[in-house]
Amino acid sequence: QVQLVESGGGLVQPGGSLRLSCAASGSSFRFYAMGWYRQAPGKQRELIAGITSAGSTYYTDSVKGRFTNSRDNAKNTVYLQMNSLKPEDTAVYYCAAEKYGSSLLVRPDYWGQGTQVTVSS
């Protein structure tokens, strides 16, 4: 069993930055692909970034060049650095884990509880 706990959400002005963290329990973190999904009101949850155990990354087009997904296997933590934030980035952000998965995390095994990100002036 893996537990994922996100932190770092909040309210930020357009153009600002936030860094989300997702801490994972357990000793097999390094075998998991990790991903970040988000769900805006009235919309489906979507994968926006993923990273494999080897460090290969995926980004959806809307966040390319603005968001950076990274992991620290020694700390069992994955990060999402979000720069140049836009109002349309407002959503609940979820961390997910898939054992031996690709950067697209087609079937996550575990989910975090979510953290709200609001981009507004």
C-alpha positions in Angstrom: 0.0 0.0 0.0 1.2 3.4 -0.9 -0.1 6.7 0.5 0.4 9.9 -1.4 0.1 13.3 0.3 0.1 16.5 -1.7 1.0 19.9 -0.5 1.8 23.4 -1.8 -1.5 24.5 -3.3 -3.0 27.9 -2.8 -4.0 31.2 -4.3 -1.6 32.9 -6.7 -1.9 35.8 -9.1 -1.7 35.3 -12.8 1.9 35.1 -13.9 3.0 33.7 -10.5 4.5 30.4 -9.4 3.7 27.6 -7.1 5.5 24.3 -6.3 3.5 21.3 -5.5 4.9 18.4 -3.6 3.7 14.8 -3.3 5.2 12.6 -0.6 4.9 8.9 -0.9 5.0 6.3 1.8 6.7 2.9 1.4 10.1 1.6 0.3 9.3 1.0 -3.4 8.8 4.5 -4.6 11.6 4.2 -7.1 9.6 1.6 -9.1 6.6 3.9 -9.6 5.9 6.2 -12.4 4.4 9.4 -10.8 2.0 11.8 -12.4 0.1 15.0 -11.8 -3.6 15.2 -12.8 -5.9 18.1 -12.4 -9.7 18.6 -12.4 -11.3 21.9 -13.0 -15.0 22.5 -12.1 -17.3 20.9 -14.6 -14.4 19.2 -16.4 -12.9 15.7 -16.5 -9.7 14.9 -14.6 -6.7 15.1 -17.0 -3.1 14.0 -16.9 -0.9 17.1 -17.2 2.6 15.7 -16.3 4.2 12.3 -15.7 7.6 11.0 -14.9 8.9 7.4 -15.0 11.1 5.7 -12.5 14.0 6.5 -14.9 13.1 10.1 -15.2 11.5 10.3 -18.6 8.8 12.9 -18.6 5.5 13.7 -20.3 3.7 17.1 -20.4 0.3 17.9 -21.9 0.6 20.8 -24.4 -1.1 23.4 -22.2 1.6 23.2 -19.6 4.7 22.6 -21.7 7.4 25.1 -21.1 5.7 26.4 -17.9 5.5 23.3 -15.6 8.4 21.0 -14.6 7.9 17.6 -13.0 10.8 16.1 -11.0 11.4 13.5 -8.4 13.7 12.8 -5.6 13.8 9.1 -4.9 15.8 9.5 -1.7 13.0 11.6 -0.3 10.1 9.6 -1.9 8.8 12.8 -3.2 7.7 14.2 -6.6 7.4 17.9 -7.4 5.5 20.0 -9.8 7.0 23.4 -10.4 4.4 25.7 -11.9 5.5 29.0 -13.5 3.6 31.6 -15.5 0.4 30.5 -14.0 -2.9 31.4 -15.8 -6.5 31.5 -14.6 -7.2 28.4 -16.6 -4.8 26.5 -14.5 -7.2 26.7 -11.6 -8.1 23.2 -10.5 -7.7 20.6 -7.9 -4.4 18.9 -8.5 -3.9 15.2 -7.8 -0.8 13.2 -7.5 -0.9 9.6 -8.8 1.4 6.5 -8.8 1.6 3.5 -11.1 4.0 0.7 -10.5 6.3 0.1 -13.4 4.2 2.6 -15.4 5.1 4.8 -18.3 5.0 8.6 -18.1 1.4 8.5 -19.3 0.2 6.6 -16.3 -2.6 4.8 -18.1 -3.9 3.1 -15.0 -2.7 4.6 -11.7 -2.6 2.4 -8.7 -2.8 5.1 -6.1 -4.1 8.7 -5.8 -3.5 11.5 -3.4 -6.3 13.5 -1.8 -5.8 16.6 -4.0 -4.7 20.1 -3.4 -6.5 23.3 -4.7 -4.7 25.7 -6.9 -6.5 29.0 -7.7 -5.0 31.5 -10.1 -6.8 34.8 -9.7 -6.1 38.5 -9.3 
